[in-house]
Amino acid sequence: MLTKKDINIVLEKIEDMFPDAECELVHDNPFELLIAVVLSAQCTDALVNKVTEDLFKKYKTPEDYVNVPLEELQRDIRSIGLYRNKSKNIRKLCTTLIEEYGGVVPNTKQELEKLAGVGRKTANVVASVAFGEPAIAVDTHVERVAKRLGICRWKDSVLEVEKTLMRKIPKEEWSNTHHRLIFFGRYHCKAKSPQCEICPLLDLCREGQKRMRKSSKV
């Protein structure tokens, strides 16, 4: 496990690598962001953006999603994984928005998690990006990077990873660090082909050092 000093060094170097990291889901308002994040589960942001380019022209409000036949909505998002389940959840959450929130997306994580298809990660993303609430959303990239670097333990659950990061990172840096860790995992410390040989964190990363030793023996 990295020391607090080492973690600060790691985060500073990642900030240097990705100073402008931000949410890559294209949206114009909290409602569009909510729909996009729900669609992004087990799916790339790039594919979601392709789908929402037309989707957001057709559906502007929660009422639009509720009033359209379910089969039509499914066709509109068919290219996205789990589209049947996601279309049902979108309809349900839109119904809740209309009936309980006047069609407006709630701005707290607790209320967001009450919506269909919205788990802790989705709630954290929406609360942070749309409403500026400090949060660390642990997706597959954040979890992988945190464990590879030794900020968290390999056996930690997603919730444990989130709590560890919240404990070890200043609250005012939670949201920015979340985006930087995603970019680091998405574009550098990739799942199948991490760029260990050119990584500025290699001297602090036991996982990277282990990979380099293995590759040198091949």
C-alpha positions as CSV (number, residue, x, y, z in Angstrom):
1,M,0.0,0.0,0.0
2,L,1.2,3.5,-0.9
3,T,2.0,6.0,1.9
4,K,0.1,9.3,2.0
5,K,3.2,11.0,0.6
6,D,3.4,8.6,-2.3
7,I,-0.3,8.9,-3.0
8,N,0.1,12.7,-3.2
9,I,3.0,12.2,-5.7
10,V,0.9,9.8,-7.8
11,L,-2.1,12.1,-7.9
12,E,0.1,15.1,-8.8
13,K,1.7,13.1,-11.7
14,I,-1.7,12.0,-13.0
15,E,-2.9,15.6,-12.8
16,D,0.1,16.6,-14.9
17,M,-0.8,13.9,-17.5
18,F,-4.5,14.7,-17.6
19,P,-5.0,18.3,-16.3
20,D,-8.2,18.8,-18.3
21,A,-9.9,15.5,-17.5
22,E,-13.7,15.8,-17.4
23,C,-16.9,13.8,-18.0
24,E,-16.9,12.7,-21.7
25,L,-20.6,12.0,-21.9
26,V,-22.1,14.7,-24.1
27,H,-25.0,16.4,-22.4
28,D,-26.6,19.9,-22.0
29,N,-28.4,19.5,-18.7
30,P,-28.7,17.3,-15.6
31,F,-31.5,15.2,-17.2
32,E,-29.5,14.4,-20.3
33,L,-26.5,13.5,-18.1
34,L,-28.7,11.2,-16.0
35,I,-30.0,9.3,-19.0
36,A,-26.5,9.1,-20.5
37,V,-24.9,7.7,-17.3
38,V,-27.7,5.1,-17.0
39,L,-27.0,4.1,-20.6
40,S,-23.2,3.9,-20.0
41,A,-23.4,0.9,-17.6
42,Q,-21.2,-1.8,-19.2
43,C,-20.8,0.4,-22.3
44,T,-18.3,2.9,-23.6
45,D,-18.9,6.6,-23.4
46,A,-18.1,6.8,-27.1
47,L,-20.9,4.5,-28.0
48,V,-23.3,6.2,-25.7
49,N,-22.5,9.6,-27.3
50,K,-23.3,8.2,-30.7
51,V,-26.7,7.0,-29.5
52,T,-27.6,10.1,-27.5
53,E,-26.8,12.4,-30.4
54,D,-30.1,11.4,-32.0
55,L,-31.8,10.3,-28.8
56,F,-31.6,13.7,-27.2
57,K,-33.1,15.4,-30.3
58,K,-36.1,13.1,-30.0
59,Y,-36.6,13.0,-26.3
60,K,-36.3,16.3,-24.4
61,T,-38.3,15.7,-21.2
62,P,-39.2,12.8,-18.9
63,E,-42.7,12.9,-20.4
64,D,-41.2,12.2,-23.8
65,Y,-39.7,8.9,-22.6
66,V,-42.9,7.9,-20.7
67,N,-45.3,8.6,-23.6
68,V,-43.4,6.7,-26.3
69,P,-44.0,2.9,-26.7
70,L,-41.4,0.9,-24.9
71,E,-40.6,-1.0,-28.1
72,E,-39.8,2.2,-29.8
73,L,-37.5,3.3,-27.1
74,Q,-35.8,-0.1,-27.2
75,R,-35.2,0.4,-30.9
76,D,-33.7,3.8,-30.3
77,I,-31.0,2.5,-27.9
78,R,-30.7,-1.0,-29.4
79,S,-27.0,-0.7,-30.2
80,I,-26.2,-0.3,-26.5
81,G,-25.7,-3.3,-24.3
82,L,-28.6,-4.3,-22.0
83,Y,-30.9,-2.1,-23.9
84,R,-34.1,-3.9,-22.9
85,N,-33.4,-3.5,-19.2
86,K,-32.1,0.1,-19.6
87,S,-35.1,1.2,-21.5
88,K,-37.4,-0.1,-18.8
89,N,-35.3,1.6,-16.1
90,I,-35.4,4.9,-18.1
91,R,-39.2,4.7,-18.3
92,K,-39.4,4.0,-14.6
93,L,-37.1,6.7,-13.5
94,C,-38.8,9.2,-15.7
95,T,-42.1,8.3,-14.2
96,T,-40.6,8.9,-10.7
97,L,-39.2,12.2,-11.8
98,I,-42.6,13.3,-13.0
99,E,-44.6,12.0,-10.1
100,E,-42.3,12.9,-7.2
101,Y,-40.0,15.7,-8.4
102,G,-42.0,17.7,-10.9
103,G,-39.9,16.4,-13.8
104,V,-36.7,17.8,-12.3
105,V,-33.6,15.7,-11.5
106,P,-33.0,15.7,-7.7
107,N,-29.6,17.1,-6.7
108,T,-28.6,14.8,-3.9
109,K,-27.0,11.4,-4.1
110,Q,-29.6,10.0,-1.7
111,E,-32.5,11.0,-3.8
112,L,-30.8,10.0,-7.1
113,E,-30.3,6.5,-5.8
114,K,-34.0,6.1,-5.4
115,L,-34.4,6.2,-9.2
116,A,-34.6,3.0,-11.2
117,G,-31.3,2.0,-12.7
118,V,-29.4,4.5,-10.6
119,G,-26.8,2.9,-8.3
120,R,-24.2,4.6,-6.2
121,K,-21.8,5.2,-9.1
122,T,-24.4,6.8,-11.3
123,A,-25.6,9.0,-8.4
124,N,-22.1,10.1,-7.6
125,V,-21.4,11.0,-11.3
126,V,-24.7,13.0,-11.6
127,A,-24.3,14.8,-8.2
128,S,-20.7,15.7,-9.0
129,V,-20.9,16.7,-12.7
130,A,-24.4,18.2,-12.7
131,F,-24.6,19.8,-9.3
132,G,-21.0,20.2,-8.1
133,E,-21.3,17.9,-5.1
134,P,-17.9,16.4,-4.2
135,A,-17.9,12.7,-5.1
136,I,-15.7,9.9,-6.3
137,A,-17.6,7.5,-8.6
138,V,-15.8,4.2,-8.8
139,D,-16.1,2.7,-12.2
140,T,-14.0,-0.1,-13.7
141,H,-11.1,2.3,-14.5
142,V,-11.0,3.9,-11.1
143,E,-11.1,0.6,-9.3
144,R,-8.4,-0.9,-11.5
145,V,-6.1,2.0,-11.2
146,A,-6.5,2.4,-7.4
147,K,-5.7,-1.3,-6.9
148,R,-2.8,-1.5,-9.4
149,L,-1.2,1.6,-7.8
150,G,-1.6,0.2,-4.3
151,I,-3.9,3.0,-3.1
152,C,-6.4,0.3,-2.3
153,R,-6.1,-3.5,-1.7
154,W,-6.9,-6.0,-4.4
155,K,-9.5,-7.6,-2.2
156,D,-11.4,-4.4,-1.6
157,S,-15.0,-4.1,-2.8
158,V,-16.1,-1.2,-5.0
159,L,-17.6,0.5,-1.9
160,E,-14.4,-0.1,0.1
161,V,-12.3,1.5,-2.8
162,E,-14.6,4.5,-2.8
163,K,-14.3,5.0,1.0
164,T,-10.6,4.5,0.9
165,L,-10.2,7.1,-1.8
166,M,-12.5,9.5,0.0
167,R,-10.4,9.1,3.2
168,K,-7.0,9.5,1.4
169,I,-7.9,12.4,-0.9
170,P,-9.0,15.9,0.2
171,K,-12.7,16.4,-0.3
172,E,-12.2,19.4,-2.5
173,E,-10.3,17.2,-4.9
174,W,-12.7,14.2,-5.0
175,S,-14.5,15.2,-8.3
176,N,-11.4,16.3,-10.2
177,T,-9.4,13.2,-9.0
178,H,-12.3,10.9,-10.1
179,H,-12.1,12.2,-13.7
180,R,-8.3,12.1,-13.8
181,L,-8.2,8.5,-12.6
182,I,-10.7,7.6,-15.3
183,F,-8.6,9.2,-18.0
184,F,-5.5,7.5,-16.6
185,G,-7.2,4.1,-16.7
186,R,-8.9,4.7,-20.0
187,Y,-6.0,6.0,-22.0
188,H,-2.8,4.9,-20.2
189,C,-3.2,2.2,-17.5
190,K,-5.5,0.2,-19.7
191,A,-7.0,-3.1,-18.6
192,K,-5.3,-5.4,-21.1
193,S,-2.3,-3.3,-22.3
194,P,-1.1,-0.8,-19.6
195,Q,1.7,1.4,-20.8
196,C,4.0,0.5,-18.0
197,E,7.2,1.0,-20.0
198,I,6.5,4.7,-20.4
199,C,4.6,5.3,-17.2
200,P,5.8,8.2,-15.0
201,L,4.5,6.3,-12.0
202,L,6.5,3.1,-12.6
203,D,8.9,3.7,-9.7
204,L,5.9,3.8,-7.3
205,C,3.8,1.0,-8.9
206,R,4.6,-2.5,-7.7
207,E,2.1,-3.9,-10.2
208,G,3.8,-2.1,-13.1
209,Q,7.3,-3.2,-11.9
210,K,6.0,-6.8,-11.7
211,R,4.7,-6.6,-15.3
212,M,8.0,-5.2,-16.5
213,R,10.0,-8.0,-14.9
214,K,7.7,-10.6,-16.5
215,S,8.0,-9.0,-19.9
216,S,11.8,-8.8,-19.6
217,K,11.9,-12.6,-19.1
218,V,9.9,-13.4,-22.3
